[in-house]
Amino acid sequence: MKQPAGNLMKKENLDKAGGYLGIVTALIAYYCGLAELLTPDDLFTLPTGKYRTD
């Protein structure tokens, strides 16, 4: 049975940090996905950097 790293090391803060990191990762993935779906013809676009290929 697999256990979270926080249980193995007896550190509750490690579990919390992992949860927050998962939320941040999900928000970044949502931003990237939405930026790809929006086209220049839409009401607005999201900046993706100078290496975007159109």
PQR file with spaces between the fields and no chain letter, atoms N, CA, C, O and H, PARSE charges and radii, in Angstrom:
ATOM       1  N    MET     1       0.832   -1.171    0.000 -0.4000 1.5000
ATOM       2  CA   MET     1       0.000    0.000    0.000 -0.0000 2.0000
ATOM       3  C    MET     1       0.886    1.246    0.000  0.5500 1.7000
ATOM       4  O    MET     1       1.806    1.367    0.809 -0.5500 1.4000
ATOM       5  N    LYS     2       0.595    2.170   -0.918 -0.4000 1.5000
ATOM       6  CA   LYS     2       1.391    3.394   -1.008 -0.0000 2.0000
ATOM       7  C    LYS     2       0.889    4.418    0.004  0.5500 1.7000
ATOM       8  O    LYS     2      -0.313    4.545    0.238 -0.5500 1.4000
ATOM       9  H    LYS     2      -0.153    2.072   -1.575  0.4000 1.0000
ATOM      10  N    GLN     3       1.821    5.138    0.593 -0.4000 1.5000
ATOM      11  CA   GLN     3       1.489    6.172    1.557 -0.0000 2.0000
ATOM      12  C    GLN     3       2.062    7.499    1.069  0.5500 1.7000
ATOM      13  O    GLN     3       3.111    7.523    0.427 -0.5500 1.4000
ATOM      14  H    GLN     3       2.798    5.035    0.403  0.4000 1.0000
ATOM      15  N    PRO     4       1.380    8.599    1.371 -0.5600 1.5000
ATOM      16  CA   PRO     4       1.945    9.909    1.023  0.2800 2.0000
ATOM      17  C    PRO     4       3.279   10.135    1.726  0.5500 1.7000
ATOM      18  O    PRO     4       3.542    9.577    2.791 -0.5500 1.4000
ATOM      19  N    ALA     5       4.099   10.951    1.117 -0.4000 1.5000
ATOM      20  CA   ALA     5       5.427   11.221    1.687 -0.0000 2.0000
ATOM      21  C    ALA     5       5.323   11.864    3.067  0.5500 1.7000
ATOM      22  O    ALA     5       6.192   11.654    3.913 -0.5500 1.4000
ATOM      23  H    ALA     5       3.885   11.405    0.252  0.4000 1.0000
ATOM      24  N    GLY     6       4.273   12.640    3.303 -0.4000 1.5000
ATOM      25  CA   GLY     6       4.102   13.271    4.607 -0.0000 2.0000
ATOM      26  C    GLY     6       3.903   12.257    5.715  0.5500 1.7000
ATOM      27  O    GLY     6       4.354   12.481    6.838 -0.5500 1.4000
ATOM      28  H    GLY     6       3.567   12.811    2.616  0.4000 1.0000
ATOM      29  N    ASN     7       3.234   11.140    5.427 -0.4000 1.5000
ATOM      30  CA   ASN     7       3.051   10.088    6.430 -0.0000 2.0000
ATOM      31  C    ASN     7       4.354    9.354    6.707  0.5500 1.7000
ATOM      32  O    ASN     7       4.647    9.000    7.849 -0.5500 1.4000
ATOM      33  H    ASN     7       2.867   10.957    4.515  0.4000 1.0000
ATOM      34  N    LEU     8       5.121    9.132    5.670 -0.4000 1.5000
ATOM      35  CA   LEU     8       6.376    8.406    5.850 -0.0000 2.0000
ATOM      36  C    LEU     8       7.376    9.219    6.660  0.5500 1.7000
ATOM      37  O    LEU     8       8.117    8.667    7.474 -0.5500 1.4000
ATOM      38  H    LEU     8       4.883    9.419    4.742  0.4000 1.0000
ATOM      39  N    MET     9       7.398   10.519    6.441 -0.4000 1.5000
ATOM      40  CA   MET     9       8.356   11.381    7.123 -0.0000 2.0000
ATOM      41  C    MET     9       7.756   12.044    8.367  0.5500 1.7000
ATOM      42  O    MET     9       8.435   12.817    9.043 -0.5500 1.4000
ATOM      43  H    MET     9       6.796   10.968    5.780  0.4000 1.0000
ATOM      44  N    LYS    10       6.487   11.746    8.674 -0.4000 1.5000
ATOM      45  CA   LYS    10       5.792   12.312    9.837 -0.0000 2.0000
ATOM      46  C    LYS    10       5.739   13.844    9.754  0.5500 1.7000
ATOM      47  O    LYS    10       5.891   14.534   10.762 -0.5500 1.4000
ATOM      48  H    LYS    10       5.936   11.118    8.125  0.4000 1.0000
ATOM      49  N    LYS    11       5.522   14.358    8.551 -0.4000 1.5000
ATOM      50  CA   LYS    11       5.444   15.802    8.335 -0.0000 2.0000
ATOM      51  C    LYS    11       4.106   16.120    7.669  0.5500 1.7000
ATOM      52  O    LYS    11       3.901   15.807    6.497 -0.5500 1.4000
ATOM      53  H    LYS    11       5.399   13.798    7.732  0.4000 1.0000
ATOM      54  N    GLU    12       3.207   16.737    8.414 -0.4000 1.5000
ATOM      55  CA   GLU    12       1.892   17.086    7.887 -0.0000 2.0000
ATOM      56  C    GLU    12       1.989   18.221    6.867  0.5500 1.7000
ATOM      57  O    GLU    12       1.197   18.282    5.927 -0.5500 1.4000
ATOM      58  H    GLU    12       3.373   16.991    9.366  0.4000 1.0000
ATOM      59  N    ASN    13       2.945   19.105    7.050 -0.4000 1.5000
ATOM      60  CA   ASN    13       3.100   20.235    6.133 -0.0000 2.0000
ATOM      61  C    ASN    13       3.501   19.779    4.733  0.5500 1.7000
ATOM      62  O    ASN    13       3.204   20.458    3.751 -0.5500 1.4000
ATOM      63  H    ASN    13       3.589   19.056    7.814  0.4000 1.0000
ATOM      64  N    LEU    14       4.168   18.645    4.637 -0.4000 1.5000
ATOM      65  CA   LEU    14       4.552   18.113    3.333 -0.0000 2.0000
ATOM      66  C    LEU    14       3.318   17.698    2.539  0.5500 1.7000
ATOM      67  O    LEU    14       3.272   17.895    1.325 -0.5500 1.4000
ATOM      68  H    LEU    14       4.409   18.093    5.435  0.4000 1.0000
ATOM      69  N    ASP    15       2.324   17.132    3.204 -0.4000 1.5000
ATOM      70  CA   ASP    15       1.066   16.792    2.542 -0.0000 2.0000
ATOM      71  C    ASP    15       0.343   18.045    2.062  0.5500 1.7000
ATOM      72  O    ASP    15      -0.184   18.074    0.950 -0.5500 1.4000
ATOM      73  H    ASP    15       2.361   16.972    4.191  0.4000 1.0000
ATOM      74  N    LYS    16       0.317   19.071    2.891 -0.4000 1.5000
ATOM      75  CA   LYS    16      -0.336   20.328    2.515 -0.0000 2.0000
ATOM      76  C    LYS    16       0.367   20.970    1.324  0.5500 1.7000
ATOM      77  O    LYS    16      -0.289   21.463    0.406 -0.5500 1.4000
ATOM      78  H    LYS    16       0.745   19.048    3.794  0.4000 1.0000
ATOM      79  N    ALA    17       1.674   20.966    1.336 -0.4000 1.5000
ATOM      80  CA   ALA    17       2.432   21.554    0.231 -0.0000 2.0000
ATOM      81  C    ALA    17       2.154   20.811   -1.071  0.5500 1.7000
ATOM      82  O    ALA    17       2.045   21.427   -2.131 -0.5500 1.4000
ATOM      83  H    ALA    17       2.207   20.565    2.082  0.4000 1.0000
ATOM      84  N    GLY    18       2.041   19.499   -0.991 -0.4000 1.5000
ATOM      85  CA   GLY    18       1.720   18.713   -2.181 -0.0000 2.0000
ATOM      86  C    GLY    18       0.338   19.034   -2.725  0.5500 1.7000
ATOM      87  O    GLY    18       0.140   19.072   -3.940 -0.5500 1.4000
ATOM      88  H    GLY    18       2.130   18.999   -0.130  0.4000 1.0000
ATOM      89  N    GLY    19      -0.611   19.263   -1.839 -0.4000 1.5000
ATOM      90  CA   GLY    19      -1.949   19.633   -2.267 -0.0000 2.0000
ATOM      91  C    GLY    19      -1.974   20.991   -2.948  0.5500 1.7000
ATOM      92  O    GLY    19      -2.619   21.167   -3.981 -0.5500 1.4000
ATOM      93  H    GLY    19      -0.449   19.232   -0.853  0.4000 1.0000
ATOM      94  N    TYR    20      -1.264   21.956   -2.358 -0.4000 1.5000
ATOM      95  CA   TYR    20      -1.202   23.288   -2.960 -0.0000 2.0000
ATOM      96  C    TYR    20      -0.477   23.250   -4.307  0.5500 1.7000
ATOM      97  O    TYR    20      -0.862   23.954   -5.241 -0.5500 1.4000
ATOM      98  H    TYR    20      -0.740   21.813   -1.518  0.4000 1.0000
ATOM      99  N    LEU    21       0.555   22.441   -4.404 -0.4000 1.5000
ATOM     100  CA   LEU    21       1.267   22.309   -5.671 -0.0000 2.0000
ATOM     101  C    LEU    21       0.353   21.714   -6.747  0.5500 1.7000
ATOM     102  O    LEU    21       0.429   22.116   -7.908 -0.5500 1.4000
ATOM     103  H    LEU    21       0.868   21.869   -3.645  0.4000 1.0000
ATOM     104  N    GLY    22      -0.495   20.775   -6.380 -0.4000 1.5000
ATOM     105  CA   GLY    22      -1.449   20.205   -7.316 -0.0000 2.0000
ATOM     106  C    GLY    22      -2.450   21.235   -7.810  0.5500 1.7000
ATOM     107  O    GLY    22      -2.812   21.237   -8.987 -0.5500 1.4000
ATOM     108  H    GLY    22      -0.556   20.449   -5.436  0.4000 1.0000
ATOM     109  N    ILE    23      -2.900   22.116   -6.917 -0.4000 1.5000
ATOM     110  CA   ILE    23      -3.837   23.174   -7.314 -0.0000 2.0000
ATOM     111  C    ILE    23      -3.168   24.148   -8.277  0.5500 1.7000
ATOM     112  O    ILE    23      -3.762   24.525   -9.288 -0.5500 1.4000
ATOM     113  H    ILE    23      -2.606   22.115   -5.961  0.4000 1.0000
ATOM     114  N    VAL    24      -1.944   24.557   -7.974 -0.4000 1.5000
ATOM     115  CA   VAL    24      -1.217   25.483   -8.846 -0.0000 2.0000
ATOM     116  C    VAL    24      -0.986   24.850  -10.217  0.5500 1.7000
ATOM     117  O    VAL    24      -1.136   25.518  -11.241 -0.5500 1.4000
ATOM     118  H    VAL    24      -1.462   24.252   -7.153  0.4000 1.0000
ATOM     119  N    THR    25      -0.626   23.580  -10.243 -0.4000 1.5000
ATOM     120  CA   THR    25      -0.412   22.878  -11.504 -0.0000 2.0000
ATOM     121  C    THR    25      -1.686   22.811  -12.326  0.5500 1.7000
ATOM     122  O    THR    25      -1.649   22.984  -13.545 -0.5500 1.4000
ATOM     123  H    THR    25      -0.504   23.038   -9.411  0.4000 1.0000
ATOM     124  N    ALA    26      -2.817   22.561  -11.673 -0.4000 1.5000
ATOM     125  CA   ALA    26      -4.098   22.515  -12.380 -0.0000 2.0000
ATOM     126  C    ALA    26      -4.460   23.877  -12.959  0.5500 1.7000
ATOM     127  O    ALA    26      -4.980   23.949  -14.072 -0.5500 1.4000
ATOM     128  H    ALA    26      -2.847   22.420  -10.683  0.4000 1.0000
ATOM     129  N    LEU    27      -4.196   24.951  -12.232 -0.4000 1.5000
ATOM     130  CA   LEU    27      -4.488   26.295  -12.745 -0.0000 2.0000
ATOM     131  C    LEU    27      -3.611   26.634  -13.950  0.5500 1.7000
ATOM     132  O    LEU    27      -4.081   27.257  -14.902 -0.5500 1.4000
ATOM     133  H    LEU    27      -3.773   24.893  -11.328  0.4000 1.0000
ATOM     134  N    ILE    28      -2.353   26.233  -13.913 -0.4000 1.5000
ATOM     135  CA   ILE    28      -1.464   26.464  -15.056 -0.0000 2.0000
ATOM     136  C    ILE    28      -1.940   25.678  -16.268  0.5500 1.7000
ATOM     137  O    ILE    28      -1.923   26.194  -17.386 -0.5500 1.4000
ATOM     138  H    ILE    28      -1.971   25.728  -13.140  0.4000 1.0000
ATOM     139  N    ALA    29      -2.361   24.447  -16.063 -0.4000 1.5000
ATOM     140  CA   ALA    29      -2.867   23.630  -17.168 -0.0000 2.0000
ATOM     141  C    ALA    29      -4.149   24.223  -17.744  0.5500 1.7000
ATOM     142  O    ALA    29      -4.339   24.211  -18.960 -0.5500 1.4000
ATOM     143  H    ALA    29      -2.375   24.028  -15.155  0.4000 1.0000
ATOM     144  N    TYR    30      -5.030   24.739  -16.894 -0.4000 1.5000
ATOM     145  CA   TYR    30      -6.259   25.379  -17.356 -0.0000 2.0000
ATOM     146  C    TYR    30      -5.930   26.609  -18.195  0.5500 1.7000
ATOM     147  O    TYR    30      -6.538   26.816  -19.245 -0.5500 1.4000
ATOM     148  H    TYR    30      -4.876   24.748  -15.906  0.4000 1.0000
ATOM     149  N    TYR    31      -4.984   27.423  -17.753 -0.4000 1.5000
ATOM     150  CA   TYR    31      -4.584   28.626  -18.484 -0.0000 2.0000
ATOM     151  C    TYR    31      -4.029   28.254  -19.856  0.5500 1.7000
ATOM     152  O    TYR    31      -4.398   28.860  -20.861 -0.5500 1.4000
ATOM     153  H    TYR    31      -4.490   27.255  -16.900  0.4000 1.0000
ATOM     154  N    CYS    32      -3.150   27.266  -19.898 -0.4000 1.5000
ATOM     155  CA   CYS    32      -2.549   26.852  -21.168 -0.0000 2.0000
ATOM     156  C    CYS    32      -3.607   26.298  -22.124  0.5500 1.7000
ATOM     157  O    CYS    32      -3.584   26.596  -23.318 -0.5500 1.4000
ATOM     158  H    CYS    32      -2.850   26.774  -19.081  0.4000 1.0000
ATOM     159  N    GLY    33      -4.518   25.508  -21.606 -0.4000 1.5000
ATOM     160  CA   GLY    33      -5.573   24.952  -22.445 -0.0000 2.0000
ATOM     161  C    GLY    33      -6.492   26.026  -22.985  0.5500 1.7000
ATOM     162  O    GLY    33      -6.855   25.991  -24.161 -0.5500 1.4000
ATOM     163  H    GLY    33      -4.537   25.266  -20.636  0.4000 1.0000
ATOM     164  N    LEU    34      -6.878   26.986  -22.149 -0.4000 1.5000
ATOM     165  CA   LEU    34      -7.744   28.067  -22.589 -0.0000 2.0000
ATOM     166  C    LEU    34      -7.031   28.959  -23.604  0.5500 1.7000
ATOM     167  O    LEU    34      -7.650   29.416  -24.564 -0.5500 1.4000
ATOM     168  H    LEU    34      -6.584   27.015  -21.194  0.4000 1.0000
ATOM     169  N    ALA    35      -5.742   29.209  -23.403 -0.4000 1.5000
ATOM     170  CA   ALA    35      -4.980   30.027  -24.337 -0.0000 2.0000
ATOM     171  C    ALA    35      -4.918   29.371  -25.717  0.5500 1.7000
ATOM     172  O    ALA    35      -4.917   30.071  -26.730 -0.5500 1.4000
ATOM     173  H    ALA    35      -5.239   28.837  -22.623  0.4000 1.0000
ATOM     174  N    GLU    36      -4.868   28.061  -25.768 -0.4000 1.5000
ATOM     175  CA   GLU    36      -4.834   27.358  -27.050 -0.0000 2.0000
ATOM     176  C    GLU    36      -6.201   27.352  -27.739  0.5500 1.7000
ATOM     177  O    GLU    36      -6.275   27.348  -28.968 -0.5500 1.4000
ATOM     178  H    GLU    36      -4.869   27.493  -24.945  0.4000 1.0000
ATOM     179  N    LEU    37      -7.268   27.351  -26.962 -0.4000 1.5000
ATOM     180  CA   LEU    37      -8.608   27.310  -27.550 -0.0000 2.0000
ATOM     181  C    LEU    37      -9.043   28.665  -28.114  0.5500 1.7000
ATOM     182  O    LEU    37      -9.793   28.719  -29.088 -0.5500 1.4000
ATOM     183  H    LEU    37      -7.207   27.355  -25.964  0.4000 1.0000
ATOM     184  N    LEU    38      -8.578   29.745  -27.510 -0.4000 1.5000
ATOM     185  CA   LEU    38      -8.964   31.073  -27.985 -0.0000 2.0000
ATOM     186  C    LEU    38      -8.220   31.406  -29.273  0.5500 1.7000
ATOM     187  O    LEU    38      -7.027   31.134  -29.404 -0.5500 1.4000
ATOM     188  H    LEU    38      -7.969   29.700  -26.719  0.4000 1.0000
ATOM     189  N    THR    39      -8.937   31.993  -30.212 -0.4000 1.5000
ATOM     190  CA   THR    39      -8.347   32.391  -31.480 -0.0000 2.0000
ATOM     191  C    THR    39      -8.263   33.913  -31.537  0.5500 1.7000
ATOM     192  O    THR    39      -8.909   34.590  -30.737 -0.5500 1.4000
ATOM     193  H    THR    39      -9.907   32.214  -30.105  0.4000 1.0000
ATOM     194  N    PRO    40      -7.486   34.464  -32.461 -0.5600 1.5000
ATOM     195  CA   PRO    40      -7.415   35.924  -32.579  0.2800 2.0000
ATOM     196  C    PRO    40      -8.768   36.571  -32.918  0.5500 1.7000
ATOM     197  O    PRO    40      -8.934   37.774  -32.714 -0.5500 1.4000
ATOM     198  N    ASP    41      -9.722   35.808  -33.424 -0.4000 1.5000
ATOM     199  CA   ASP    41     -11.038   36.342  -33.758 -0.0000 2.0000
ATOM     200  C    ASP    41     -11.946   36.466  -32.532  0.5500 1.7000
ATOM     201  O    ASP    41     -13.004   37.090  -32.623 -0.5500 1.4000
ATOM     202  H    ASP    41      -9.587   34.831  -33.591  0.4000 1.0000
ATOM     203  N    ASP    42     -11.568   35.902  -31.411 -0.4000 1.5000
ATOM     204  CA   ASP    42     -12.386   35.977  -30.199 -0.0000 2.0000
ATOM     205  C    ASP    42     -12.297   37.363  -29.573  0.5500 1.7000
ATOM     206  O    ASP    42     -11.507   38.207  -29.999 -0.5500 1.4000
ATOM     207  H    ASP    42     -10.709   35.395  -31.338  0.4000 1.0000
ATOM     208  N    LEU    43     -13.122   37.579  -28.557 -0.4000 1.5000
ATOM     209  CA   LEU    43     -13.176   38.878  -27.883 -0.0000 2.0000
ATOM     210  C    LEU    43     -11.846   39.230  -27.213  0.5500 1.7000
ATOM     211  O    LEU    43     -11.461   40.398  -27.180 -0.5500 1.4000
ATOM     212  H    LEU    43     -13.764   36.894  -28.211  0.4000 1.0000
ATOM     213  N    PHE    44     -11.158   38.246  -26.692 -0.4000 1.5000
ATOM     214  CA   PHE    44      -9.848   38.474  -26.075 -0.0000 2.0000
ATOM     215  C    PHE    44      -8.993   37.228  -26.261  0.5500 1.7000
ATOM     216  O    PHE    44      -9.511   36.151  -26.558 -0.5500 1.4000
ATOM     217  H    PHE    44     -11.471   37.296  -26.719  0.4000 1.0000
ATOM     218  N    THR    45      -7.699   37.375  -26.086 -0.4000 1.5000
ATOM     219  CA   THR    45      -6.758   36.252  -26.124 -0.0000 2.0000
ATOM     220  C    THR    45      -5.883   36.322  -24.873  0.5500 1.7000
ATOM     221  O    THR    45      -5.800   37.360  -24.217 -0.5500 1.4000
ATOM     222  H    THR    45      -7.279   38.250  -25.845  0.4000 1.0000
ATOM     223  N    LEU    46      -5.253   35.236  -24.562 -0.4000 1.5000
ATOM     224  CA   LEU    46      -4.352   35.186  -23.412 -0.0000 2.0000
ATOM     225  C    LEU    46      -2.908   35.168  -23.901  0.5500 1.7000
ATOM     226  O    LEU    46      -2.602   34.473  -24.870 -0.5500 1.4000
ATOM     227  H    LEU    46      -5.321   34.392  -25.095  0.4000 1.0000
ATOM     228  N    PRO    47      -2.025   35.906  -23.261 -0.5600 1.5000
ATOM     229  CA   PRO    47      -0.623   35.902  -23.678  0.2800 2.0000
ATOM     230  C    PRO    47       0.031   34.551  -23.389  0.5500 1.7000
ATOM     231  O    PRO    47      -0.162   33.965  -22.324 -0.5500 1.4000
ATOM     232  N    THR    48       0.805   34.075  -24.357 -0.4000 1.5000
ATOM     233  CA   THR    48       1.474   32.788  -24.185 -0.0000 2.0000
ATOM     234  C    THR    48       2.983   32.872  -24.389  0.5500 1.7000
ATOM     235  O    THR    48       3.667   31.854  -24.281 -0.5500 1.4000
ATOM     236  H    THR    48       0.962   34.552  -25.222  0.4000 1.0000
ATOM     237  N    GLY    49       3.510   34.029  -24.674 -0.4000 1.5000
ATOM     238  CA   GLY    49       4.947   34.164  -24.845 -0.0000 2.0000
ATOM     239  C    GLY    49       5.313   34.392  -26.294  0.5500 1.7000
ATOM     240  O    GLY    49       4.458   34.343  -27.178 -0.5500 1.4000
ATOM     241  H    GLY    49       2.954   34.856  -24.761  0.4000 1.0000
ATOM     242  N    LYS    50       6.578   34.640  -26.531 -0.4000 1.5000
ATOM     243  CA   LYS    50       7.015   34.991  -27.874 -0.0000 2.0000
ATOM     244  C    LYS    50       7.194   33.788  -28.786  0.5500 1.7000
ATOM     245  O    LYS    50       7.378   33.979  -29.988 -0.5500 1.4000
ATOM     246  H    LYS    50       7.273   34.680  -25.812  0.4000 1.0000
ATOM     247  N    TYR    51       7.150   32.574  -28.288 -0.4000 1.5000
ATOM     248  CA   TYR    51       7.383   31.390  -29.128 -0.0000 2.0000
ATOM     249  C    TYR    51       6.105   30.752  -29.627  0.5500 1.7000
ATOM     250  O    TYR    51       6.134   29.608  -30.078 -0.5500 1.4000
ATOM     251  H    TYR    51       7.000   32.418  -27.312  0.4000 1.0000
ATOM     252  N    ARG    52       4.993   31.447  -29.561 -0.4000 1.5000
ATOM     253  CA   ARG    52       3.721   30.907  -30.033 -0.0000 2.0000
ATOM     254  C    ARG    52       3.725   30.799  -31.547  0.5500 1.7000
ATOM     255  O    ARG    52       4.143   31.732  -32.234 -0.5500 1.4000
ATOM     256  H    ARG    52       4.970   32.377  -29.194  0.4000 1.0000
ATOM     257  N    THR    53       3.271   29.688  -32.068 -0.4000 1.5000
ATOM     258  CA   THR    53       3.184   29.486  -33.511 -0.0000 2.0000
ATOM     259  C    THR    53       1.739   29.599  -33.951  0.5500 1.7000
ATOM     260  O    THR    53       0.879   28.866  -33.465 -0.5500 1.4000
ATOM     261  H    THR    53       2.932   28.930  -31.511  0.4000 1.0000
ATOM     262  N    ASP    54       1.472   30.504  -34.856 -0.4000 1.5000
ATOM     263  CA   ASP    54       0.111   30.685  -35.393 -0.0000 2.0000
ATOM     264  C    ASP    54       0.055   30.299  -36.843  0.5500 1.7000
ATOM     265  O    ASP    54      -1.004   30.384  -37.464 -0.5500 1.4000
ATOM     266  H    ASP    54       2.171   31.100  -35.251  0.4000 1.0000
